[in-house]
Amino acid sequence: MPRRSAASGAQVKLSVGVRPATRRLLRAAAAKRGLTVPEYVRRAIESRLSEKPHEGRRHKPALSGLSDPVLAELWDNELDARYDRL
């Protein structure tokens, strides 16, 4: 069966590897909000991507560890820092 394109409104899967401690944080954050982990992550991503920079002021990236503690846990490590140096 052919897949529908994302442009047609279909969803595509995204796989992200996280450490067990991060998974626990994600599960707790989602549960606090009455959401599943996939729904929590989807909403967090969509929210960050929809943010507009403030005119005339420096802004933090839409997706950042500064704006979301769960992302901070994911990104504040030596393995991720290697990508920052590329």
PDB file of N, CA, C and O in Angstrom:
ATOM      1  N   MET A   1       0.838  -1.179   0.000  1.00  0.00           N
ATOM      2  CA  MET A   1       0.000   0.000   0.000  1.00  0.00           C
ATOM      3  C   MET A   1       0.885   1.246   0.000  1.00  0.00           C
ATOM      4  O   MET A   1       1.761   1.355   0.858  1.00  0.00           O
ATOM      5  N   PRO A   2       0.698   2.174  -0.911  1.00  0.00           N
ATOM      6  CA  PRO A   2       1.541   3.369  -0.982  1.00  0.00           C
ATOM      7  C   PRO A   2       1.277   4.299   0.194  1.00  0.00           C
ATOM      8  O   PRO A   2       0.154   4.391   0.688  1.00  0.00           O
ATOM      9  N   ARG A   3       2.312   4.976   0.629  1.00  0.00           N
ATOM     10  CA  ARG A   3       2.190   5.952   1.710  1.00  0.00           C
ATOM     11  C   ARG A   3       1.715   7.277   1.154  1.00  0.00           C
ATOM     12  O   ARG A   3       2.076   7.664   0.042  1.00  0.00           O
ATOM     13  N   ARG A   4       0.908   7.964   1.930  1.00  0.00           N
ATOM     14  CA  ARG A   4       0.500   9.312   1.550  1.00  0.00           C
ATOM     15  C   ARG A   4       1.602  10.281   1.945  1.00  0.00           C
ATOM     16  O   ARG A   4       2.333  10.039   2.906  1.00  0.00           O
ATOM     17  N   SER A   5       1.721  11.353   1.222  1.00  0.00           N
ATOM     18  CA  SER A   5       2.766  12.336   1.545  1.00  0.00           C
ATOM     19  C   SER A   5       2.365  13.159   2.757  1.00  0.00           C
ATOM     20  O   SER A   5       1.183  13.272   3.083  1.00  0.00           O
ATOM     21  N   ALA A   6       3.360  13.731   3.418  1.00  0.00           N
ATOM     22  CA  ALA A   6       3.115  14.585   4.580  1.00  0.00           C
ATOM     23  C   ALA A   6       2.278  15.801   4.189  1.00  0.00           C
ATOM     24  O   ALA A   6       1.521  16.319   5.010  1.00  0.00           O
ATOM     25  N   ALA A   7       2.402  16.254   2.967  1.00  0.00           N
ATOM     26  CA  ALA A   7       1.646  17.414   2.516  1.00  0.00           C
ATOM     27  C   ALA A   7       0.150  17.148   2.509  1.00  0.00           C
ATOM     28  O   ALA A   7      -0.646  18.083   2.599  1.00  0.00           O
ATOM     29  N   SER A   8      -0.243  15.883   2.403  1.00  0.00           N
ATOM     30  CA  SER A   8      -1.664  15.554   2.362  1.00  0.00           C
ATOM     31  C   SER A   8      -2.276  15.488   3.758  1.00  0.00           C
ATOM     32  O   SER A   8      -3.459  15.177   3.895  1.00  0.00           O
ATOM     33  N   GLY A   9      -1.492  15.776   4.796  1.00  0.00           N
ATOM     34  CA  GLY A   9      -2.003  15.752   6.153  1.00  0.00           C
ATOM     35  C   GLY A   9      -1.649  14.479   6.903  1.00  0.00           C
ATOM     36  O   GLY A   9      -1.910  14.368   8.101  1.00  0.00           O
ATOM     37  N   ALA A  10      -1.061  13.530   6.214  1.00  0.00           N
ATOM     38  CA  ALA A  10      -0.653  12.296   6.873  1.00  0.00           C
ATOM     39  C   ALA A  10       0.536  12.580   7.783  1.00  0.00           C
ATOM     40  O   ALA A  10       1.291  13.528   7.565  1.00  0.00           O
ATOM     41  N   GLN A  11       0.686  11.755   8.790  1.00  0.00           N
ATOM     42  CA  GLN A  11       1.830  11.901   9.682  1.00  0.00           C
ATOM     43  C   GLN A  11       2.921  10.928   9.263  1.00  0.00           C
ATOM     44  O   GLN A  11       2.649   9.845   8.747  1.00  0.00           O
ATOM     45  N   VAL A  12       4.149  11.335   9.496  1.00  0.00           N
ATOM     46  CA  VAL A  12       5.287  10.454   9.267  1.00  0.00           C
ATOM     47  C   VAL A  12       5.936  10.187  10.617  1.00  0.00           C
ATOM     48  O   VAL A  12       5.872  11.020  11.521  1.00  0.00           O
ATOM     49  N   LYS A  13       6.548   9.042  10.746  1.00  0.00           N
ATOM     50  CA  LYS A  13       7.189   8.665  12.005  1.00  0.00           C
ATOM     51  C   LYS A  13       8.581   9.269  12.088  1.00  0.00           C
ATOM     52  O   LYS A  13       9.285   9.394  11.085  1.00  0.00           O
ATOM     53  N   LEU A  14       8.960   9.639  13.295  1.00  0.00           N
ATOM     54  CA  LEU A  14      10.284  10.164  13.591  1.00  0.00           C
ATOM     55  C   LEU A  14      10.802   9.368  14.772  1.00  0.00           C
ATOM     56  O   LEU A  14      10.128   9.256  15.796  1.00  0.00           O
ATOM     57  N   SER A  15      11.968   8.828  14.637  1.00  0.00           N
ATOM     58  CA  SER A  15      12.543   8.021  15.704  1.00  0.00           C
ATOM     59  C   SER A  15      13.699   8.777  16.337  1.00  0.00           C
ATOM     60  O   SER A  15      14.599   9.253  15.645  1.00  0.00           O
ATOM     61  N   VAL A  16      13.664   8.881  17.660  1.00  0.00           N
ATOM     62  CA  VAL A  16      14.699   9.586  18.396  1.00  0.00           C
ATOM     63  C   VAL A  16      15.146   8.691  19.542  1.00  0.00           C
ATOM     64  O   VAL A  16      14.329   8.220  20.333  1.00  0.00           O
ATOM     65  N   GLY A  17      16.438   8.465  19.622  1.00  0.00           N
ATOM     66  CA  GLY A  17      16.965   7.672  20.726  1.00  0.00           C
ATOM     67  C   GLY A  17      17.226   8.558  21.932  1.00  0.00           C
ATOM     68  O   GLY A  17      17.806   9.636  21.804  1.00  0.00           O
ATOM     69  N   VAL A  18      16.798   8.105  23.102  1.00  0.00           N
ATOM     70  CA  VAL A  18      17.027   8.847  24.343  1.00  0.00           C
ATOM     71  C   VAL A  18      17.521   7.885  25.422  1.00  0.00           C
ATOM     72  O   VAL A  18      17.309   6.674  25.349  1.00  0.00           O
ATOM     73  N   ARG A  19      18.176   8.454  26.411  1.00  0.00           N
ATOM     74  CA  ARG A  19      18.628   7.657  27.544  1.00  0.00           C
ATOM     75  C   ARG A  19      17.431   7.302  28.431  1.00  0.00           C
ATOM     76  O   ARG A  19      16.412   7.991  28.402  1.00  0.00           O
ATOM     77  N   PRO A  20      17.553   6.238  29.213  1.00  0.00           N
ATOM     78  CA  PRO A  20      16.447   5.854  30.105  1.00  0.00           C
ATOM     79  C   PRO A  20      15.992   6.983  31.030  1.00  0.00           C
ATOM     80  O   PRO A  20      14.794   7.140  31.266  1.00  0.00           O
ATOM     81  N   ALA A  21      16.925   7.761  31.552  1.00  0.00           N
ATOM     82  CA  ALA A  21      16.550   8.872  32.436  1.00  0.00           C
ATOM     83  C   ALA A  21      15.713   9.905  31.693  1.00  0.00           C
ATOM     84  O   ALA A  21      14.772  10.467  32.252  1.00  0.00           O
ATOM     85  N   THR A  22      16.053  10.152  30.448  1.00  0.00           N
ATOM     86  CA  THR A  22      15.296  11.106  29.642  1.00  0.00           C
ATOM     87  C   THR A  22      13.911  10.568  29.355  1.00  0.00           C
ATOM     88  O   THR A  22      12.929  11.310  29.377  1.00  0.00           O
ATOM     89  N   ARG A  23      13.835   9.283  29.087  1.00  0.00           N
ATOM     90  CA  ARG A  23      12.528   8.659  28.837  1.00  0.00           C
ATOM     91  C   ARG A  23      11.633   8.810  30.062  1.00  0.00           C
ATOM     92  O   ARG A  23      10.440   9.088  29.932  1.00  0.00           O
ATOM     93  N   ARG A  24      12.200   8.630  31.243  1.00  0.00           N
ATOM     94  CA  ARG A  24      11.412   8.801  32.468  1.00  0.00           C
ATOM     95  C   ARG A  24      10.919  10.243  32.591  1.00  0.00           C
ATOM     96  O   ARG A  24       9.773  10.477  32.973  1.00  0.00           O
ATOM     97  N   LEU A  25      11.782  11.207  32.269  1.00  0.00           N
ATOM     98  CA  LEU A  25      11.372  12.614  32.309  1.00  0.00           C
ATOM     99  C   LEU A  25      10.246  12.902  31.315  1.00  0.00           C
ATOM    100  O   LEU A  25       9.283  13.599  31.636  1.00  0.00           O
ATOM    101  N   LEU A  26      10.379  12.361  30.118  1.00  0.00           N
ATOM    102  CA  LEU A  26       9.338  12.549  29.107  1.00  0.00           C
ATOM    103  C   LEU A  26       8.011  11.961  29.563  1.00  0.00           C
ATOM    104  O   LEU A  26       6.962  12.589  29.421  1.00  0.00           O
ATOM    105  N   ARG A  27       8.064  10.757  30.110  1.00  0.00           N
ATOM    106  CA  ARG A  27       6.842  10.096  30.564  1.00  0.00           C
ATOM    107  C   ARG A  27       6.177  10.890  31.684  1.00  0.00           C
ATOM    108  O   ARG A  27       4.956  11.047  31.706  1.00  0.00           O
ATOM    109  N   ALA A  28       6.991  11.388  32.612  1.00  0.00           N
ATOM    110  CA  ALA A  28       6.444  12.168  33.725  1.00  0.00           C
ATOM    111  C   ALA A  28       5.838  13.477  33.230  1.00  0.00           C
ATOM    112  O   ALA A  28       4.750  13.863  33.657  1.00  0.00           O
ATOM    113  N   ALA A  29       6.544  14.161  32.326  1.00  0.00           N
ATOM    114  CA  ALA A  29       6.043  15.430  31.795  1.00  0.00           C
ATOM    115  C   ALA A  29       4.737  15.220  31.034  1.00  0.00           C
ATOM    116  O   ALA A  29       3.806  16.015  31.162  1.00  0.00           O
ATOM    117  N   ALA A  30       4.670  14.163  30.253  1.00  0.00           N
ATOM    118  CA  ALA A  30       3.445  13.864  29.503  1.00  0.00           C
ATOM    119  C   ALA A  30       2.300  13.523  30.455  1.00  0.00           C
ATOM    120  O   ALA A  30       1.180  14.000  30.279  1.00  0.00           O
ATOM    121  N   ALA A  31       2.581  12.701  31.458  1.00  0.00           N
ATOM    122  CA  ALA A  31       1.548  12.287  32.411  1.00  0.00           C
ATOM    123  C   ALA A  31       0.987  13.487  33.175  1.00  0.00           C
ATOM    124  O   ALA A  31      -0.215  13.550  33.430  1.00  0.00           O
ATOM    125  N   LYS A  32       1.845  14.435  33.540  1.00  0.00           N
ATOM    126  CA  LYS A  32       1.389  15.633  34.246  1.00  0.00           C
ATOM    127  C   LYS A  32       0.352  16.393  33.434  1.00  0.00           C
ATOM    128  O   LYS A  32      -0.530  17.050  33.986  1.00  0.00           O
ATOM    129  N   ARG A  33       0.470  16.292  32.126  1.00  0.00           N
ATOM    130  CA  ARG A  33      -0.431  17.022  31.235  1.00  0.00           C
ATOM    131  C   ARG A  33      -1.545  16.142  30.676  1.00  0.00           C
ATOM    132  O   ARG A  33      -2.347  16.598  29.861  1.00  0.00           O
ATOM    133  N   GLY A  34      -1.598  14.889  31.111  1.00  0.00           N
ATOM    134  CA  GLY A  34      -2.644  13.980  30.629  1.00  0.00           C
ATOM    135  C   GLY A  34      -2.464  13.591  29.174  1.00  0.00           C
ATOM    136  O   GLY A  34      -3.443  13.337  28.472  1.00  0.00           O
ATOM    137  N   LEU A  35      -1.212  13.542  28.710  1.00  0.00           N
ATOM    138  CA  LEU A  35      -0.910  13.229  27.317  1.00  0.00           C
ATOM    139  C   LEU A  35      -0.088  11.956  27.219  1.00  0.00           C
ATOM    140  O   LEU A  35       0.539  11.531  28.188  1.00  0.00           O
ATOM    141  N   THR A  36      -0.099  11.358  26.047  1.00  0.00           N
ATOM    142  CA  THR A  36       0.836  10.279  25.768  1.00  0.00           C
ATOM    143  C   THR A  36       2.190  10.904  25.462  1.00  0.00           C
ATOM    144  O   THR A  36       2.271  12.092  25.148  1.00  0.00           O
ATOM    145  N   VAL A  37       3.246  10.114  25.551  1.00  0.00           N
ATOM    146  CA  VAL A  37       4.578  10.638  25.225  1.00  0.00           C
ATOM    147  C   VAL A  37       4.629  11.143  23.784  1.00  0.00           C
ATOM    148  O   VAL A  37       5.113  12.251  23.555  1.00  0.00           O
ATOM    149  N   PRO A  38       4.145  10.366  22.793  1.00  0.00           N
ATOM    150  CA  PRO A  38       4.187  10.895  21.414  1.00  0.00           C
ATOM    151  C   PRO A  38       3.427  12.218  21.259  1.00  0.00           C
ATOM    152  O   PRO A  38       3.881  13.115  20.549  1.00  0.00           O
ATOM    153  N   GLU A  39       2.275  12.340  21.921  1.00  0.00           N
ATOM    154  CA  GLU A  39       1.512  13.582  21.802  1.00  0.00           C
ATOM    155  C   GLU A  39       2.244  14.738  22.484  1.00  0.00           C
ATOM    156  O   GLU A  39       2.252  15.853  21.962  1.00  0.00           O
ATOM    157  N   TYR A  40       2.852  14.490  23.630  1.00  0.00           N
ATOM    158  CA  TYR A  40       3.624  15.527  24.324  1.00  0.00           C
ATOM    159  C   TYR A  40       4.772  16.007  23.441  1.00  0.00           C
ATOM    160  O   TYR A  40       4.973  17.210  23.274  1.00  0.00           O
ATOM    161  N   VAL A  41       5.519  15.067  22.881  1.00  0.00           N
ATOM    162  CA  VAL A  41       6.669  15.425  22.042  1.00  0.00           C
ATOM    163  C   VAL A  41       6.198  16.165  20.789  1.00  0.00           C
ATOM    164  O   VAL A  41       6.799  17.166  20.400  1.00  0.00           O
ATOM    165  N   ARG A  42       5.130  15.681  20.157  1.00  0.00           N
ATOM    166  CA  ARG A  42       4.596  16.330  18.957  1.00  0.00           C
ATOM    167  C   ARG A  42       4.186  17.773  19.267  1.00  0.00           C
ATOM    168  O   ARG A  42       4.517  18.690  18.515  1.00  0.00           O
ATOM    169  N   ARG A  43       3.466  17.970  20.372  1.00  0.00           N
ATOM    170  CA  ARG A  43       3.038  19.321  20.728  1.00  0.00           C
ATOM    171  C   ARG A  43       4.232  20.218  21.056  1.00  0.00           C
ATOM    172  O   ARG A  43       4.257  21.388  20.673  1.00  0.00           O
ATOM    173  N   ALA A  44       5.215  19.672  21.760  1.00  0.00           N
ATOM    174  CA  ALA A  44       6.403  20.466  22.110  1.00  0.00           C
ATOM    175  C   ALA A  44       7.138  20.905  20.849  1.00  0.00           C
ATOM    176  O   ALA A  44       7.533  22.065  20.728  1.00  0.00           O
ATOM    177  N   ILE A  45       7.321  19.990  19.923  1.00  0.00           N
ATOM    178  CA  ILE A  45       8.009  20.319  18.677  1.00  0.00           C
ATOM    179  C   ILE A  45       7.229  21.355  17.878  1.00  0.00           C
ATOM    180  O   ILE A  45       7.792  22.352  17.425  1.00  0.00           O
ATOM    181  N   GLU A  46       5.933  21.117  17.706  1.00  0.00           N
ATOM    182  CA  GLU A  46       5.118  22.049  16.933  1.00  0.00           C
ATOM    183  C   GLU A  46       5.087  23.436  17.580  1.00  0.00           C
ATOM    184  O   GLU A  46       5.114  24.450  16.884  1.00  0.00           O
ATOM    185  N   SER A  47       5.032  23.474  18.902  1.00  0.00           N
ATOM    186  CA  SER A  47       5.031  24.755  19.608  1.00  0.00           C
ATOM    187  C   SER A  47       6.333  25.509  19.377  1.00  0.00           C
ATOM    188  O   SER A  47       6.315  26.707  19.091  1.00  0.00           O
ATOM    189  N   ARG A  48       7.445  24.827  19.498  1.00  0.00           N
ATOM    190  CA  ARG A  48       8.744  25.486  19.330  1.00  0.00           C
ATOM    191  C   ARG A  48       8.953  25.934  17.897  1.00  0.00           C
ATOM    192  O   ARG A  48       9.502  27.011  17.661  1.00  0.00           O
ATOM    193  N   LEU A  49       8.532  25.139  16.948  1.00  0.00           N
ATOM    194  CA  LEU A  49       8.724  25.496  15.545  1.00  0.00           C
ATOM    195  C   LEU A  49       7.826  26.657  15.113  1.00  0.00           C
ATOM    196  O   LEU A  49       8.137  27.355  14.148  1.00  0.00           O
ATOM    197  N   SER A  50       6.731  26.864  15.813  1.00  0.00           N
ATOM    198  CA  SER A  50       5.816  27.944  15.428  1.00  0.00           C
ATOM    199  C   SER A  50       6.198  29.283  16.040  1.00  0.00           C
ATOM    200  O   SER A  50       5.624  30.309  15.676  1.00  0.00           O
ATOM    201  N   GLU A  51       7.166  29.294  16.970  1.00  0.00           N
ATOM    202  CA  GLU A  51       7.578  30.544  17.591  1.00  0.00           C
ATOM    203  C   GLU A  51       8.234  31.464  16.572  1.00  0.00           C
ATOM    204  O   GLU A  51       9.008  31.026  15.720  1.00  0.00           O
ATOM    205  N   LYS A  52       7.912  32.730  16.677  1.00  0.00           N
ATOM    206  CA  LYS A  52       8.487  33.742  15.787  1.00  0.00           C
ATOM    207  C   LYS A  52       9.545  34.524  16.552  1.00  0.00           C
ATOM    208  O   LYS A  52       9.352  34.823  17.730  1.00  0.00           O
ATOM    209  N   PRO A  53      10.648  34.857  15.914  1.00  0.00           N
ATOM    210  CA  PRO A  53      11.653  35.677  16.596  1.00  0.00           C
ATOM    211  C   PRO A  53      11.110  37.075  16.867  1.00  0.00           C
ATOM    212  O   PRO A  53      10.317  37.609  16.091  1.00  0.00           O
ATOM    213  N   HIS A  54      11.542  37.646  17.961  1.00  0.00           N
ATOM    214  CA  HIS A  54      11.138  39.018  18.285  1.00  0.00           C
ATOM    215  C   HIS A  54      11.939  39.980  17.415  1.00  0.00           C
ATOM    216  O   HIS A  54      13.157  39.848  17.291  1.00  0.00           O
ATOM    217  N   GLU A  55      11.263  40.927  16.826  1.00  0.00           N
ATOM    218  CA  GLU A  55      11.943  41.890  15.957  1.00  0.00           C
ATOM    219  C   GLU A  55      12.934  42.732  16.748  1.00  0.00           C
ATOM    220  O   GLU A  55      12.611  43.258  17.813  1.00  0.00           O
ATOM    221  N   GLY A  56      14.125  42.851  16.221  1.00  0.00           N
ATOM    222  CA  GLY A  56      15.117  43.712  16.817  1.00  0.00           C
ATOM    223  C   GLY A  56      15.811  43.146  18.039  1.00  0.00           C
ATOM    224  O   GLY A  56      16.718  43.784  18.572  1.00  0.00           O
ATOM    225  N   ARG A  57      15.418  41.975  18.497  1.00  0.00           N
ATOM    226  CA  ARG A  57      16.049  41.375  19.662  1.00  0.00           C
ATOM    227  C   ARG A  57      16.565  39.995  19.305  1.00  0.00           C
ATOM    228  O   ARG A  57      15.984  39.272  18.495  1.00  0.00           O
ATOM    229  N   ARG A  58      17.661  39.662  19.930  1.00  0.00           N
ATOM    230  CA  ARG A  58      18.205  38.315  19.753  1.00  0.00           C
ATOM    231  C   ARG A  58      17.256  37.351  20.456  1.00  0.00           C
ATOM    232  O   ARG A  58      16.779  37.636  21.555  1.00  0.00           O
ATOM    233  N   HIS A  59      16.989  36.232  19.836  1.00  0.00           N
ATOM    234  CA  HIS A  59      16.079  35.257  20.427  1.00  0.00           C
ATOM    235  C   HIS A  59      16.760  33.904  20.536  1.00  0.00           C
ATOM    236  O   HIS A  59      17.731  33.624  19.834  1.00  0.00           O
ATOM    237  N   LYS A  60      16.243  33.076  21.418  1.00  0.00           N
ATOM    238  CA  LYS A  60      16.754  31.721  21.519  1.00  0.00           C
ATOM    239  C   LYS A  60      16.165  30.893  20.388  1.00  0.00           C
ATOM    240  O   LYS A  60      15.069  31.202  19.919  1.00  0.00           O
ATOM    241  N   PRO A  61      16.847  29.860  19.938  1.00  0.00           N
ATOM    242  CA  PRO A  61      16.314  29.031  18.864  1.00  0.00           C
ATOM    243  C   PRO A  61      14.966  28.450  19.248  1.00  0.00           C
ATOM    244  O   PRO A  61      14.680  28.257  20.430  1.00  0.00           O
ATOM    245  N   ALA A  62      14.131  28.169  18.243  1.00  0.00           N
ATOM    246  CA  ALA A  62      12.807  27.620  18.499  1.00  0.00           C
ATOM    247  C   ALA A  62      12.899  26.336  19.314  1.00  0.00           C
ATOM    248  O   ALA A  62      12.098  26.119  20.223  1.00  0.00           O
ATOM    249  N   LEU A  63      13.853  25.500  18.998  1.00  0.00           N
ATOM    250  CA  LEU A  63      14.078  24.281  19.764  1.00  0.00           C
ATOM    251  C   LEU A  63      15.372  24.442  20.538  1.00  0.00           C
ATOM    252  O   LEU A  63      16.452  24.467  19.948  1.00  0.00           O
ATOM    253  N   SER A  64      15.269  24.552  21.851  1.00  0.00           N
ATOM    254  CA  SER A  64      16.489  24.712  22.629  1.00  0.00           C
ATOM    255  C   SER A  64      16.336  24.127  24.017  1.00  0.00           C
ATOM    256  O   SER A  64      15.228  23.978  24.533  1.00  0.00           O
ATOM    257  N   GLY A  65      17.457  23.805  24.600  1.00  0.00           N
ATOM    258  CA  GLY A  65      17.465  23.353  25.970  1.00  0.00           C
ATOM    259  C   GLY A  65      17.085  24.456  26.930  1.00  0.00           C
ATOM    260  O   GLY A  65      16.621  24.185  28.038  1.00  0.00           O
ATOM    261  N   LEU A  66      17.277  25.706  26.519  1.00  0.00           N
ATOM    262  CA  LEU A  66      16.901  26.839  27.361  1.00  0.00           C
ATOM    263  C   LEU A  66      15.390  26.975  27.467  1.00  0.00           C
ATOM    264  O   LEU A  66      14.874  27.422  28.491  1.00  0.00           O
ATOM    265  N   SER A  67      14.687  26.596  26.424  1.00  0.00           N
ATOM    266  CA  SER A  67      13.246  26.787  26.408  1.00  0.00           C
ATOM    267  C   SER A  67      12.469  25.581  26.920  1.00  0.00           C
ATOM    268  O   SER A  67      11.276  25.697  27.200  1.00  0.00           O
ATOM    269  N   ASP A  68      13.115  24.430  27.048  1.00  0.00           N
ATOM    270  CA  ASP A  68      12.406  23.226  27.466  1.00  0.00           C
ATOM    271  C   ASP A  68      13.341  22.320  28.260  1.00  0.00           C
ATOM    272  O   ASP A  68      14.341  21.852  27.716  1.00  0.00           O
ATOM    273  N   PRO A  69      13.042  22.060  29.531  1.00  0.00           N
ATOM    274  CA  PRO A  69      13.932  21.233  30.349  1.00  0.00           C
ATOM    275  C   PRO A  69      14.104  19.817  29.827  1.00  0.00           C
ATOM    276  O   PRO A  69      15.155  19.209  30.032  1.00  0.00           O
ATOM    277  N   VAL A  70      13.109  19.288  29.167  1.00  0.00           N
ATOM    278  CA  VAL A  70      13.237  17.934  28.605  1.00  0.00           C
ATOM    279  C   VAL A  70      14.271  17.953  27.488  1.00  0.00           C
ATOM    280  O   VAL A  70      15.100  17.048  27.395  1.00  0.00           O
ATOM    281  N   LEU A  71      14.229  18.978  26.642  1.00  0.00           N
ATOM    282  CA  LEU A  71      15.221  19.083  25.584  1.00  0.00           C
ATOM    283  C   LEU A  71      16.603  19.330  26.166  1.00  0.00           C
ATOM    284  O   LEU A  71      17.594  18.837  25.629  1.00  0.00           O
ATOM    285  N   ALA A  72      16.684  20.080  27.250  1.00  0.00           N
ATOM    286  CA  ALA A  72      17.972  20.311  27.900  1.00  0.00           C
ATOM    287  C   ALA A  72      18.587  18.986  28.314  1.00  0.00           C
ATOM    288  O   ALA A  72      19.785  18.770  28.127  1.00  0.00           O
ATOM    289  N   GLU A  73      17.791  18.113  28.867  1.00  0.00           N
ATOM    290  CA  GLU A  73      18.282  16.795  29.282  1.00  0.00           C
ATOM    291  C   GLU A  73      18.778  15.997  28.083  1.00  0.00           C
ATOM    292  O   GLU A  73      19.767  15.271  28.174  1.00  0.00           O
ATOM    293  N   LEU A  74      18.085  16.139  26.965  1.00  0.00           N
ATOM    294  CA  LEU A  74      18.481  15.422  25.753  1.00  0.00           C
ATOM    295  C   LEU A  74      19.774  15.967  25.166  1.00  0.00           C
ATOM    296  O   LEU A  74      20.609  15.205  24.677  1.00  0.00           O
ATOM    297  N   TRP A  75      19.939  17.285  25.213  1.00  0.00           N
ATOM    298  CA  TRP A  75      21.010  17.923  24.468  1.00  0.00           C
ATOM    299  C   TRP A  75      22.226  18.321  25.285  1.00  0.00           C
ATOM    300  O   TRP A  75      23.275  18.600  24.704  1.00  0.00           O
ATOM    301  N   ASP A  76      22.131  18.359  26.592  1.00  0.00           N
ATOM    302  CA  ASP A  76      23.262  18.779  27.411  1.00  0.00           C
ATOM    303  C   ASP A  76      24.136  17.582  27.759  1.00  0.00           C
ATOM    304  O   ASP A  76      24.135  17.107  28.895  1.00  0.00           O
ATOM    305  N   ASN A  77      24.870  17.109  26.784  1.00  0.00           N
ATOM    306  CA  ASN A  77      25.770  15.977  27.001  1.00  0.00           C
ATOM    307  C   ASN A  77      26.901  16.037  25.981  1.00  0.00           C
ATOM    308  O   ASN A  77      26.812  16.741  24.975  1.00  0.00           O
ATOM    309  N   GLU A  78      27.949  15.299  26.253  1.00  0.00           N
ATOM    310  CA  GLU A  78      29.143  15.340  25.399  1.00  0.00           C
ATOM    311  C   GLU A  78      28.862  14.837  23.985  1.00  0.00           C
ATOM    312  O   GLU A  78      29.376  15.397  23.017  1.00  0.00           O
ATOM    313  N   LEU A  79      28.058  13.794  23.859  1.00  0.00           N
ATOM    314  CA  LEU A  79      27.766  13.257  22.530  1.00  0.00           C
ATOM    315  C   LEU A  79      27.105  14.316  21.655  1.00  0.00           C
ATOM    316  O   LEU A  79      27.491  14.489  20.499  1.00  0.00           O
ATOM    317  N   ASP A  80      26.120  15.021  22.188  1.00  0.00           N
ATOM    318  CA  ASP A  80      25.473  16.060  21.403  1.00  0.00           C
ATOM    319  C   ASP A  80      26.413  17.234  21.150  1.00  0.00           C
ATOM    320  O   ASP A  80      26.350  17.850  20.086  1.00  0.00           O
ATOM    321  N   ALA A  81      27.269  17.550  22.089  1.00  0.00           N
ATOM    322  CA  ALA A  81      28.212  18.661  21.931  1.00  0.00           C
ATOM    323  C   ALA A  81      29.131  18.439  20.737  1.00  0.00           C
ATOM    324  O   ALA A  81      29.598  19.404  20.132  1.00  0.00           O
ATOM    325  N   ARG A  82      29.394  17.201  20.395  1.00  0.00           N
ATOM    326  CA  ARG A  82      30.210  16.911  19.205  1.00  0.00           C
ATOM    327  C   ARG A  82      29.568  17.480  17.961  1.00  0.00           C
ATOM    328  O   ARG A  82      30.270  17.989  17.086  1.00  0.00           O
ATOM    329  N   TYR A  83      28.240  17.409  17.857  1.00  0.00           N
ATOM    330  CA  TYR A  83      27.563  17.949  16.681  1.00  0.00           C
ATOM    331  C   TYR A  83      27.653  19.463  16.639  1.00  0.00           C
ATOM    332  O   TYR A  83      27.714  20.058  15.564  1.00  0.00           O
ATOM    333  N   ASP A  84      27.661  20.087  17.811  1.00  0.00           N
ATOM    334  CA  ASP A  84      27.775  21.546  17.865  1.00  0.00           C
ATOM    335  C   ASP A  84      29.124  22.016  17.313  1.00  0.00           C
ATOM    336  O   ASP A  84      29.239  23.132  16.807  1.00  0.00           O
ATOM    337  N   ARG A  85      30.130  21.166  17.411  1.00  0.00           N
ATOM    338  CA  ARG A  85      31.469  21.546  16.966  1.00  0.00           C
ATOM    339  C   ARG A  85      31.701  21.257  15.483  1.00  0.00           C
ATOM    340  O   ARG A  85      32.757  21.604  14.955  1.00  0.00           O
ATOM    341  N   LEU A  86      30.760  20.643  14.814  1.00  0.00           N
ATOM    342  CA  LEU A  86      30.939  20.327  13.384  1.00  0.00           C
ATOM    343  C   LEU A  86      30.910  21.570  12.524  1.00  0.00           C
ATOM    344  O   LEU A  86      31.046  21.480  11.304  1.00  0.00           O
TER     345      LEU A  86
END
